[in-house]
Amino acid sequence: MTVAIISHSDCLKHEMQEGHPECPERLSAIQDQLFASGIDGFLQHVDAPLAKHHQLELAHDSAYIDSIFDNAPTEGLYHVDPDTWMGKHTLAAALRAAGAVIEATDRVITGQNERAFCNVRPPGHHAEHDQGMGFCFFNNIVIGALHAIEHYGLSKVAVVDFDVHHGNGSEDIIGDNPHILYCSTYQDQLYPGDTGDSREGLVTNVPLKAGAGSREFRDAVTNHWLPALREFQPEIIFISAGFDAHIEDDMAQLELFDGDYVWVSRELGKVADEYAEGRIVSALEGGYILSALGRSAVAHIKSLMRI
């Protein structure tokens, strides 16, 4: 079954400031590598719709959503936090990013595609219930997970996050929801600080020390994520796919390689095949060195395609 890749040109228009690492070229780097790899033509390309207000409310406070709409500038920048700014194209991009994950969820659950990757920005996993931060405005992946529960009645949804930063927003929104298992690896004490809080059966956080590499990462997934996932038996897996733990990415000090993203994607695919009819929805989070980002994302997509 064809893997969908969901994106939109609006996601290329969102800009915060010249030189900001969360830049439009991130999406182009992935698309260029898809062409270069020869797999682009084997993917089903889908335009991301705009997320609707009531869909955003699955994860976010209504007043916070209104504040994003009300403060969206027509010129200049509006500061949501010290490193997260809205320009005149940001709102449309953020709505497309959330809408992409909703569309992916619909397509995967209804059987149009077995798996989907959302090549979108801005990212989402730092966005909390009532606060945007860390380059994020709406929590794309958690909106999709809650949509799966609310719209389709799924009772066991897994959200896994291999971004180098802890997904504080995802954990904040998921809270003690008994229908969602959250598994995360991240560099300890990196942005946004000491926010990880493992709760047995609901959250499996595995902080890794600066300088940790492939072995430590794979041990964390093997010894913590996979047992938790198999005990939970998810009906669908959502992936916050950040590639900023790559050794070439200078925003952090974990030392992963392209092959580590292949390995973790395949291991998650095995769990999806065991319990979730193969269903995976993945969305781009971090990754800021363009060459490493493009290669790693395409390695991940190939694994979703089973190649």
C-alpha positions as CSV (number, residue, x, y, z in Angstrom):
1,M,0.0,0.0,0.0
2,T,1.4,3.4,-0.9
3,V,2.8,5.7,1.8
4,A,1.4,9.2,1.7
5,I,3.6,12.3,2.0
6,I,1.5,15.3,3.1
7,S,2.7,18.9,2.8
8,H,1.7,22.3,1.5
9,S,3.4,25.2,-0.1
10,D,2.1,27.4,2.7
11,C,4.5,25.7,5.1
12,L,7.4,27.1,3.0
13,K,6.2,30.7,3.5
14,H,6.4,30.8,7.3
15,E,9.6,32.7,8.3
16,M,10.6,34.0,11.7
17,Q,13.9,35.9,11.0
18,E,16.8,35.7,8.6
19,G,19.2,33.0,9.9
20,H,16.6,31.3,12.2
21,P,17.4,27.6,12.2
22,E,13.7,26.7,11.7
23,C,13.7,27.8,8.1
24,P,11.8,27.0,4.9
25,E,14.8,25.3,3.4
26,R,14.2,22.4,5.9
27,L,11.3,21.1,3.8
28,S,13.1,21.7,0.5
29,A,16.1,19.6,1.8
30,I,13.8,16.7,2.4
31,Q,12.0,17.0,-0.9
32,D,15.4,17.3,-2.7
33,Q,16.6,14.1,-1.1
34,L,13.3,12.4,-2.0
35,F,14.0,13.2,-5.7
36,A,17.7,12.2,-5.4
37,S,16.8,8.9,-3.8
38,G,14.5,7.9,-6.6
39,I,11.5,7.2,-4.3
40,D,9.5,10.3,-4.8
41,G,7.4,8.8,-7.5
42,F,6.4,5.9,-5.4
43,L,4.8,8.1,-2.7
44,Q,1.3,9.5,-2.8
45,H,1.6,13.3,-2.5
46,V,-1.3,14.9,-0.7
47,D,-2.0,18.6,0.0
48,A,-2.5,19.4,3.6
49,P,-5.9,21.0,4.5
50,L,-6.3,23.8,7.0
51,A,-7.1,22.5,10.5
52,K,-10.4,23.8,11.9
53,H,-10.8,25.6,15.2
54,H,-12.7,22.7,16.8
55,Q,-9.9,20.3,15.7
56,L,-7.3,22.5,17.4
57,E,-9.4,22.5,20.5
58,L,-8.8,18.8,20.9
59,A,-5.4,19.7,22.2
60,H,-5.5,23.5,23.0
61,D,-7.3,26.0,25.1
62,S,-9.8,27.9,23.1
63,A,-8.5,31.3,24.4
64,Y,-5.0,30.4,23.4
65,I,-6.1,29.4,19.9
66,D,-8.0,32.7,19.6
67,S,-4.9,34.6,20.7
68,I,-2.9,33.1,17.9
69,F,-5.6,34.1,15.4
70,D,-6.0,37.5,16.9
71,N,-2.3,38.3,16.9
72,A,-1.4,37.0,13.5
73,P,0.3,40.0,11.9
74,T,-0.2,41.3,8.4
75,E,3.3,42.8,8.6
76,G,6.3,42.4,10.9
77,L,6.5,39.8,13.6
78,Y,4.5,38.9,16.7
79,H,6.6,37.2,19.5
80,V,4.9,34.2,21.1
81,D,8.0,33.5,23.2
82,P,11.7,34.7,22.9
83,D,12.5,32.3,20.0
84,T,9.0,31.7,18.5
85,W,7.6,34.4,16.2
86,M,4.7,34.8,13.9
87,G,5.0,36.4,10.5
88,K,2.2,37.2,8.1
89,H,2.3,33.6,6.7
90,T,2.7,31.8,10.0
91,L,-1.0,31.2,10.8
92,A,-1.7,29.5,7.5
93,A,1.4,27.4,7.8
94,A,0.6,26.3,11.4
95,L,-3.0,25.4,10.3
96,R,-1.6,23.4,7.4
97,A,0.8,21.6,9.7
98,A,-1.9,20.5,12.1
99,G,-4.2,19.8,9.2
100,A,-1.6,17.5,7.6
101,V,-1.6,15.2,10.6
102,I,-5.4,15.2,10.8
103,E,-5.5,14.3,7.1
104,A,-2.8,11.6,7.6
105,T,-4.8,10.2,10.5
106,D,-8.0,10.0,8.4
107,R,-6.2,8.3,5.5
108,V,-4.4,5.8,7.6
109,I,-7.4,4.8,9.7
110,T,-9.7,4.5,6.8
111,G,-7.2,2.4,4.8
112,Q,-6.4,4.9,2.0
113,N,-2.8,4.6,3.0
114,E,-1.1,2.3,5.5
115,R,1.4,5.0,6.6
116,A,2.0,8.7,6.1
117,F,4.8,11.2,6.7
118,C,3.9,14.9,7.1
119,N,6.6,17.1,5.7
120,V,5.4,20.2,7.4
121,R,6.5,23.2,9.5
122,P,6.2,24.8,12.0
123,P,6.9,21.8,14.3
124,G,4.6,21.1,17.2
125,H,5.8,19.0,20.1
126,H,6.8,22.0,22.4
127,A,3.3,23.6,22.1
128,E,1.5,23.1,25.4
129,H,-2.3,23.2,26.0
130,D,-2.3,27.0,26.4
131,Q,1.2,28.1,25.3
132,G,3.2,28.1,22.2
133,M,7.0,27.9,22.5
134,G,10.2,26.4,21.0
135,F,9.3,27.2,17.4
136,C,5.9,25.5,17.9
137,F,2.3,27.0,17.8
138,F,0.0,24.0,17.6
139,N,0.9,20.5,18.7
140,N,0.4,18.8,15.4
141,I,1.0,15.1,16.4
142,V,-1.1,15.2,19.5
143,I,-4.0,16.8,17.7
144,G,-3.8,13.9,15.3
145,A,-3.7,11.4,18.2
146,L,-6.7,12.9,19.9
147,H,-8.5,13.1,16.6
148,A,-8.0,9.3,16.3
149,I,-9.6,8.8,19.7
150,E,-12.4,11.3,19.4
151,H,-13.4,10.8,15.8
152,Y,-12.7,7.1,15.3
153,G,-13.1,5.8,18.8
154,L,-9.6,4.3,19.1
155,S,-8.8,3.4,22.7
156,K,-5.0,2.7,22.5
157,V,-2.9,5.3,20.7
158,A,0.9,5.6,21.0
159,V,2.9,8.8,20.5
160,V,6.6,8.3,20.2
161,D,9.2,11.1,20.0
162,F,12.8,10.7,19.0
163,D,13.5,14.5,18.7
164,V,16.6,15.5,20.6
165,H,14.5,17.9,22.8
166,H,11.9,16.6,25.2
167,G,8.3,17.0,23.9
168,N,7.1,19.0,26.9
169,G,4.0,20.2,25.0
170,S,3.0,16.6,24.1
171,E,3.4,15.4,27.6
172,D,1.5,18.4,29.0
173,I,-1.5,17.9,26.7
174,I,-1.6,14.1,27.0
175,G,-1.4,14.3,30.8
176,D,-3.0,11.2,32.3
177,N,-5.1,10.3,29.3
178,P,-5.5,6.5,29.7
179,H,-5.8,6.1,25.9
180,I,-2.4,7.5,25.0
181,L,1.1,6.0,25.7
182,Y,3.9,8.6,25.3
183,C,7.5,7.4,24.7
184,S,10.4,9.8,24.4
185,T,14.1,9.9,24.2
186,Y,15.9,13.3,24.4
187,Q,19.1,14.9,25.6
188,D,18.9,15.5,29.3
189,Q,18.7,19.1,30.5
190,L,18.6,20.5,27.0
191,Y,15.8,22.8,26.0
192,P,13.2,23.1,27.5
193,G,14.9,21.9,30.7
194,D,14.0,19.4,33.3
195,T,10.4,18.7,32.0
196,G,10.4,14.9,31.7
197,D,8.1,13.1,34.2
198,S,7.7,9.4,33.6
199,R,4.4,7.9,34.9
200,E,4.4,4.2,34.7
201,G,2.0,2.9,32.0
202,L,1.4,6.3,30.5
203,V,4.8,8.0,29.9
204,T,8.2,6.4,29.2
205,N,10.8,9.2,29.1
206,V,14.4,8.2,28.6
207,P,16.8,11.1,29.0
208,L,20.2,10.6,27.4
209,K,23.4,12.3,28.5
210,A,25.3,14.7,26.1
211,G,27.7,12.6,24.1
212,A,25.4,9.5,24.1
213,G,25.4,7.8,20.7
214,S,23.9,4.9,18.8
215,R,24.3,2.3,21.4
216,E,22.7,4.3,24.2
217,F,19.8,5.4,22.0
218,R,19.1,1.8,20.8
219,D,19.4,0.5,24.3
220,A,16.8,3.1,25.5
221,V,14.4,2.1,22.7
222,T,15.0,-1.7,23.2
223,N,14.8,-1.7,27.0
224,H,12.1,1.0,27.6
225,W,10.1,1.9,24.5
226,L,9.5,-1.5,23.0
227,P,8.4,-3.3,26.2
228,A,6.0,-0.4,27.0
229,L,4.6,-0.4,23.5
230,R,4.1,-4.2,23.4
231,E,2.4,-4.1,26.7
232,F,0.1,-1.3,25.6
233,Q,-0.7,-2.9,22.2
234,P,-1.4,0.4,20.3
235,E,-4.0,0.5,17.5
236,I,-2.0,3.2,15.7
237,I,1.5,4.8,16.2
238,F,2.2,8.5,15.9
239,I,5.8,9.6,15.5
240,S,7.2,13.0,16.4
241,A,10.1,12.7,14.0
242,G,12.8,15.1,14.9
243,F,16.2,14.5,13.4
244,D,18.3,17.0,15.5
245,A,20.0,14.2,17.5
246,H,22.1,13.6,14.4
247,I,25.8,13.8,14.9
248,E,26.1,16.6,12.3
249,D,23.4,18.8,14.0
250,D,25.2,21.3,16.2
251,M,22.1,22.4,18.2
252,A,22.6,19.4,20.5
253,Q,25.3,16.8,21.6
254,L,23.7,13.4,20.9
255,E,25.6,11.5,18.2
256,L,23.1,9.6,16.1
257,F,23.6,8.6,12.5
258,D,21.3,8.1,9.5
259,G,21.2,4.4,10.3
260,D,19.8,4.9,13.7
261,Y,16.7,6.5,12.2
262,V,16.4,3.5,9.9
263,W,16.7,1.1,12.9
264,V,14.2,2.9,15.1
265,S,11.7,3.3,12.3
266,R,11.9,-0.4,11.5
267,E,11.5,-1.3,15.2
268,L,8.4,0.9,15.4
269,G,7.1,-0.6,12.2
270,K,7.4,-4.1,13.7
271,V,5.2,-3.0,16.6
272,A,2.7,-1.4,14.2
273,D,2.6,-4.6,12.3
274,E,2.0,-6.7,15.4
275,Y,-0.8,-4.6,16.9
276,A,-1.9,-1.7,14.7
277,E,-2.4,-3.2,11.2
278,G,0.9,-1.5,10.2
279,R,-0.6,2.0,10.8
280,I,1.9,4.8,11.4
281,V,1.5,8.6,11.1
282,S,4.8,10.5,11.3
283,A,5.3,14.3,11.3
284,L,8.5,16.4,11.1
285,E,9.7,18.0,14.3
286,G,13.3,19.2,14.6
287,G,16.5,18.8,12.4
288,Y,18.4,21.9,11.4
289,I,21.5,20.9,9.4
290,L,20.0,20.6,6.0
291,S,22.1,17.7,4.6
292,A,21.7,15.5,7.6
293,L,18.0,16.4,7.9
294,G,17.3,15.5,4.3
295,R,19.2,12.2,4.4
296,S,17.7,11.1,7.8
297,A,14.1,12.0,6.9
298,V,14.4,10.1,3.7
299,A,15.9,7.1,5.5
300,H,12.9,7.3,7.9
301,I,10.4,7.5,5.0
302,K,12.1,4.5,3.2
303,S,11.6,2.5,6.4
304,L,7.9,3.5,6.4
305,M,7.8,2.2,2.9
306,R,9.4,-1.0,4.0
307,I,12.5,-0.5,1.7
